[in-house]
Amino acid sequence: MQLTALLKYCASQHASDLHLAPGEPPILRRHGRLYRLAVNALDADSLSEALQTVLPVFLRDRLASERACDFRLSLPETQARVHLYHQRCGLAAAIRLLPSDLPDMAALGLPAAVADWTHVPHGLILICGATGSGKSTTLAALVHQINRLRACHILALEDPIEFIHTGLKALVTQREIGSWDGGFAQALKTALREDPDIIMVGEMRDRETVALALEAAETGHLVLSTLHTRSTANAIARICGFFPADAQQTIRLQLSQSLHAIMAQMLLPSSGDGVRVLAHEVLHATHAVRHVIRENRLEQIETLLQTGRQHGMHTLRQCLDQLVAQQLIAPEASAIDT
């Protein structure tokens, strides 16, 4: 199997993902839908051999012990994020193709309020959404814009590194977590000693990482990160839920003081050429929002979003209705539970 040629073909078809599994032909994801290629099914031994050749040496033990690993793959004309995993029939891969150029905030269809986030001196900004909703791309666009505008030190902690940032006005240092035994939490501990102004944490996966991120945001750093939640209110609940009940009041207080903004996003099929359109919900930490976080009245977040347009806030439903009115998505595409 020629992996390089296959990835090149995926890029030519504007596919976002490539799935390789024994007993199946290569499967592409294009505009959210899966398509099997009209070729022979992959042989388990040949597939395993091809995937092992691109696996970094330092990850071989992890793949053997944890049965899965992630890494960035750089090939001529193609960049990708690779997830290898063992399944019933043998070694398989889920490969996300990465754009060759850094994402531009205007081209992504981000709300206007997000442009102001690039000037925020400190606090916590979260990008939320399901897998495949474009969180990493939005985060990369934010970092790229800050890099263009501010003379600061941006420290990015990623697993794996997806977009390569070259210093423009900022100093950008990127560290891959894959080779660290302590994961994001250990990397974040050392990051605080490296004089960063802005810390990008690829994903907040555990209690210790969340605690360190909140501490960094409280002590004068701007922290950018992602969470796997579908709404802004769920993001707040998820952060608090990492901690035991007797610590949650303290965490709510910490979060209410350090939070700057949350955006929850999803990608929907467009009404025209089949590309996907970004839909979003934006929450800013106004005085009222900080109060409901402290008092654990998250059921009031929806009302604050609905009435907070003057603060740059809106609900997902308001965004969907606007996309339908602009004929960017079909009415049936907006018929989702918000």
C-alpha positions as CSV (number, residue, x, y, z in Angstrom):
1,M,0.0,0.0,0.0
2,Q,1.4,3.4,-1.0
3,L,0.4,5.7,1.9
4,T,1.9,8.8,0.3
5,A,0.0,8.3,-2.9
6,L,-3.2,7.6,-1.0
7,L,-2.9,10.7,1.1
8,K,-2.2,12.8,-2.0
9,Y,-5.4,11.4,-3.6
10,C,-7.3,12.3,-0.4
11,A,-6.1,15.9,-0.6
12,S,-7.1,16.1,-4.3
13,Q,-10.6,15.0,-3.3
14,H,-10.8,17.6,-0.5
15,A,-11.2,14.8,2.1
16,S,-10.8,15.7,5.7
17,D,-10.0,12.2,7.0
18,L,-8.8,8.8,5.8
19,H,-9.6,5.5,7.5
20,L,-7.5,2.4,7.0
21,A,-8.6,-0.9,8.5
22,P,-7.9,-4.6,7.7
23,G,-10.5,-6.2,5.5
24,E,-11.8,-2.8,4.2
25,P,-10.8,-0.6,1.3
26,P,-9.5,2.9,2.2
27,I,-12.4,5.0,3.3
28,L,-12.5,8.8,2.9
29,R,-14.5,11.4,4.9
30,R,-15.5,14.3,2.6
31,H,-17.8,17.1,3.9
32,G,-18.8,14.9,6.8
33,R,-19.7,11.7,4.8
34,L,-17.8,8.5,4.4
35,Y,-16.9,7.1,1.0
36,R,-15.3,3.7,0.3
37,L,-12.8,3.7,-2.5
38,A,-13.4,1.2,-5.4
39,V,-10.2,-0.8,-4.7
40,N,-9.4,-4.1,-3.0
41,A,-9.7,-4.5,0.7
42,L,-6.5,-3.9,2.8
43,D,-4.6,-6.9,3.9
44,A,-3.8,-6.8,7.7
45,D,-0.1,-7.7,7.4
46,S,0.6,-5.2,4.5
47,L,-1.4,-2.4,6.3
48,S,0.5,-3.0,9.6
49,E,3.8,-2.9,7.8
50,A,3.0,0.3,6.0
51,L,1.8,2.0,9.2
52,Q,4.8,0.8,11.3
53,T,7.1,2.4,8.8
54,V,5.7,5.9,9.5
55,L,5.4,5.4,13.3
56,P,8.0,7.4,15.2
57,V,10.4,5.3,17.2
58,F,9.7,6.9,20.5
59,L,6.0,5.9,20.2
60,R,6.5,2.2,19.5
61,D,6.4,1.2,23.2
62,R,3.3,3.3,23.8
63,L,1.5,1.7,20.9
64,A,2.4,-1.8,22.3
65,S,1.4,-1.0,25.8
66,E,-1.6,1.4,25.3
67,R,-2.7,-0.1,22.0
68,A,-3.1,3.4,20.5
69,C,-1.0,6.5,19.9
70,D,-1.1,9.8,18.0
71,F,1.6,11.6,15.9
72,R,2.1,14.2,13.2
73,L,3.0,12.9,9.7
74,S,4.9,15.1,7.3
75,L,5.2,13.9,3.7
76,P,6.0,15.8,0.5
77,E,3.0,18.1,-0.1
78,T,0.9,16.4,2.6
79,Q,0.6,16.9,6.4
80,A,-1.6,14.8,8.6
81,R,-2.5,13.9,12.2
82,V,-2.4,10.1,12.6
83,H,-4.1,8.0,15.2
84,L,-3.0,4.4,15.2
85,Y,-5.0,1.8,17.2
86,H,-5.3,-2.0,17.5
87,Q,-8.7,-3.4,16.8
88,R,-10.1,-6.9,16.3
89,C,-8.6,-7.5,12.9
90,G,-5.2,-5.8,13.5
91,L,-3.6,-2.4,13.4
92,A,-5.8,0.4,11.9
93,A,-5.5,4.2,11.4
94,A,-7.6,7.3,11.5
95,I,-5.8,10.0,9.6
96,R,-6.8,13.7,9.7
97,L,-5.4,15.7,6.7
98,L,-4.1,19.1,7.7
99,P,-4.2,22.2,5.6
100,S,-0.9,23.3,4.1
101,D,-1.5,26.9,5.1
102,L,-2.3,28.3,8.5
103,P,-6.0,29.0,8.9
104,D,-7.3,32.5,8.6
105,M,-9.9,33.8,11.1
106,A,-11.9,35.6,8.5
107,A,-12.0,32.6,6.1
108,L,-13.3,30.3,8.8
109,G,-16.5,32.2,9.4
110,L,-15.8,32.9,13.1
111,P,-18.0,35.5,14.9
112,A,-16.7,39.0,15.0
113,A,-16.3,38.9,18.7
114,V,-13.5,36.4,18.4
115,A,-11.2,39.0,16.8
116,D,-11.2,40.8,20.1
117,W,-9.8,37.8,21.9
118,T,-6.5,38.2,20.2
119,H,-5.9,41.3,22.4
120,V,-6.9,39.7,25.7
121,P,-4.0,40.0,28.2
122,H,-4.9,37.1,30.5
123,G,-7.7,34.7,31.4
124,L,-9.1,31.5,30.0
125,I,-10.6,31.1,26.5
126,L,-12.1,27.7,25.5
127,I,-13.1,26.3,22.1
128,C,-15.6,23.5,22.5
129,G,-17.3,21.0,20.2
130,A,-17.5,17.4,19.2
131,T,-14.7,15.5,17.5
132,G,-14.3,16.8,13.9
133,S,-16.0,20.2,14.7
134,G,-12.9,22.2,13.8
135,K,-11.7,23.1,17.3
136,S,-8.0,22.7,16.5
137,T,-8.4,24.8,13.4
138,T,-10.0,27.6,15.3
139,L,-7.3,27.5,18.0
140,A,-4.6,27.6,15.3
141,A,-6.3,30.6,13.7
142,L,-6.3,32.4,17.0
143,V,-2.6,31.7,17.6
144,H,-1.7,32.7,14.1
145,Q,-3.5,36.0,14.5
146,I,-1.9,36.7,17.8
147,N,1.5,35.8,16.3
148,R,0.9,38.5,13.7
149,L,-0.3,41.2,16.1
150,R,1.5,40.9,19.4
151,A,5.1,40.9,20.6
152,C,4.7,38.1,23.1
153,H,5.8,34.5,23.9
154,I,3.3,31.9,22.8
155,L,3.9,28.5,24.2
156,A,1.9,25.7,22.6
157,L,1.5,22.2,24.2
158,E,0.0,19.8,21.7
159,D,-0.5,16.1,21.2
160,P,0.5,15.9,18.4
161,I,1.6,19.2,16.8
162,E,-0.8,19.9,14.0
163,F,-0.1,23.3,12.6
164,I,3.5,24.7,12.4
165,H,3.8,28.3,13.6
166,T,6.8,30.3,12.6
167,G,7.5,33.4,14.8
168,L,6.3,36.6,13.2
169,K,5.8,39.4,15.8
170,A,5.6,36.8,18.6
171,L,8.0,34.1,19.8
172,V,6.2,30.8,19.2
173,T,7.5,27.6,20.9
174,Q,5.6,24.4,20.2
175,R,6.1,21.2,22.3
176,E,4.7,17.8,21.4
177,I,3.3,15.9,24.4
178,G,3.6,12.4,22.8
179,S,7.0,11.7,24.3
180,W,6.1,13.0,27.8
181,D,5.1,10.5,30.4
182,G,3.2,13.1,32.4
183,G,1.1,14.3,29.5
184,F,-0.3,17.8,29.4
185,A,-0.2,18.3,33.2
186,Q,3.5,17.7,33.5
187,A,4.3,19.8,30.4
188,L,2.1,22.6,31.8
189,K,4.0,22.6,35.1
190,T,7.3,23.2,33.3
191,A,5.7,25.7,30.9
192,L,5.0,28.1,33.7
193,R,8.8,28.4,34.3
194,E,9.4,29.3,30.6
195,D,8.2,32.9,30.7
196,P,5.2,32.5,28.5
197,D,2.6,35.2,28.0
198,I,0.1,32.9,26.2
199,I,-0.2,29.2,26.8
200,M,-2.1,27.0,24.3
201,V,-3.1,23.6,25.8
202,G,-4.3,21.4,23.0
203,E,-6.9,19.7,25.1
204,M,-7.9,19.7,28.8
205,R,-8.3,16.0,29.5
206,D,-7.9,15.6,33.2
207,R,-8.3,17.2,36.6
208,E,-4.6,18.2,37.0
209,T,-4.4,19.9,33.6
210,V,-7.6,21.9,34.3
211,A,-6.3,23.0,37.7
212,L,-2.9,24.1,36.3
213,A,-4.7,25.9,33.4
214,L,-6.9,27.8,35.8
215,E,-3.9,28.7,38.0
216,A,-2.0,30.0,34.9
217,A,-5.0,32.1,33.9
218,E,-5.3,33.5,37.4
219,T,-1.6,34.4,37.5
220,G,-1.5,36.7,34.5
221,H,-1.3,34.3,31.5
222,L,-3.7,34.0,28.6
223,V,-4.7,30.3,28.3
224,L,-6.3,28.9,25.2
225,S,-7.6,25.4,25.2
226,T,-10.3,23.0,23.9
227,L,-12.9,20.7,25.5
228,H,-15.1,18.0,24.1
229,T,-18.5,19.5,24.9
230,R,-21.4,20.7,22.7
231,S,-22.4,23.8,24.5
232,T,-20.9,26.6,26.5
233,A,-22.9,25.7,29.6
234,N,-21.8,22.1,29.3
235,A,-18.2,23.3,29.1
236,I,-18.5,25.0,32.5
237,A,-20.2,21.9,34.0
238,R,-17.5,19.7,32.5
239,I,-14.7,21.7,34.1
240,C,-16.3,21.6,37.5
241,G,-17.1,17.9,37.1
242,F,-13.4,17.1,36.9
243,F,-13.2,17.8,40.6
244,P,-14.8,16.1,43.7
245,A,-17.9,17.6,45.2
246,D,-16.1,19.1,48.1
247,A,-13.8,21.1,45.8
248,Q,-16.4,22.3,43.3
249,Q,-17.3,25.5,45.1
250,T,-13.6,26.6,45.0
251,I,-13.3,25.7,41.3
252,R,-16.5,27.6,40.5
253,L,-15.0,30.7,42.2
254,Q,-11.7,30.2,40.4
255,L,-13.4,29.7,37.0
256,S,-15.7,32.7,37.5
257,Q,-12.7,34.9,38.1
258,S,-10.4,33.6,35.3
259,L,-12.8,32.8,32.5
260,H,-12.9,35.3,29.6
261,A,-14.9,33.5,26.9
262,I,-16.2,30.1,25.6
263,M,-17.1,29.3,22.0
264,A,-18.9,26.0,21.2
265,Q,-19.0,25.1,17.5
266,M,-20.1,22.6,15.0
267,L,-19.8,22.0,11.2
268,L,-22.9,21.6,9.1
269,P,-23.4,20.9,5.3
270,S,-23.9,24.0,3.3
271,S,-26.9,24.5,1.1
272,G,-24.7,24.9,-2.0
273,D,-21.5,23.3,-2.9
274,G,-21.3,20.6,-0.2
275,V,-18.6,22.2,1.9
276,R,-19.3,22.6,5.6
277,V,-20.3,25.8,7.4
278,L,-19.3,26.8,10.9
279,A,-22.1,27.2,13.4
280,H,-21.3,28.5,16.9
281,E,-22.4,29.7,20.3
282,V,-20.4,32.4,22.1
283,L,-20.4,33.1,25.9
284,H,-18.5,36.0,27.4
285,A,-17.7,36.2,31.1
286,T,-19.8,39.3,31.9
287,H,-20.6,40.2,35.5
288,A,-23.9,38.2,35.3
289,V,-22.2,35.1,33.8
290,R,-19.6,35.2,36.5
291,H,-22.4,35.3,39.1
292,V,-24.2,32.3,37.8
293,I,-21.0,30.3,37.6
294,R,-20.2,31.1,41.3
295,E,-23.8,30.3,42.3
296,N,-23.9,27.1,40.2
297,R,-27.0,28.3,38.3
298,L,-26.0,27.1,34.9
299,E,-29.6,26.7,33.8
300,Q,-29.5,30.6,33.5
301,I,-26.7,30.5,30.9
302,E,-29.2,30.1,28.0
303,T,-31.1,33.2,28.9
304,L,-27.9,35.2,29.3
305,L,-26.8,34.1,25.8
306,Q,-30.1,35.0,24.3
307,T,-30.1,38.5,25.7
308,G,-26.4,39.2,25.5
309,R,-26.0,40.3,21.9
310,Q,-24.6,43.7,23.1
311,H,-21.8,41.7,24.7
312,G,-21.0,39.7,21.6
313,M,-23.0,36.6,22.8
314,H,-25.5,34.4,21.1
315,T,-27.0,31.0,21.3
316,L,-26.4,28.2,18.8
317,R,-30.0,28.4,17.8
318,Q,-29.7,32.1,17.0
319,C,-26.7,31.4,14.8
320,L,-28.5,28.5,13.0
321,D,-31.5,30.8,12.3
322,Q,-29.1,33.4,10.8
323,L,-27.3,30.8,8.6
324,V,-30.7,29.7,7.3
325,A,-31.8,33.3,6.6
326,Q,-28.5,33.9,4.7
327,Q,-29.2,30.7,2.7
328,L,-25.8,29.2,3.8
329,I,-27.5,26.1,5.2
330,A,-30.8,24.4,4.4
331,P,-33.6,24.6,7.0
332,E,-33.4,20.9,7.6
333,A,-29.7,21.2,8.5
334,S,-30.6,23.5,11.3
335,A,-33.2,21.1,12.8
336,I,-31.0,19.9,15.5
337,D,-31.4,19.7,19.3
338,T,-29.8,22.8,20.8
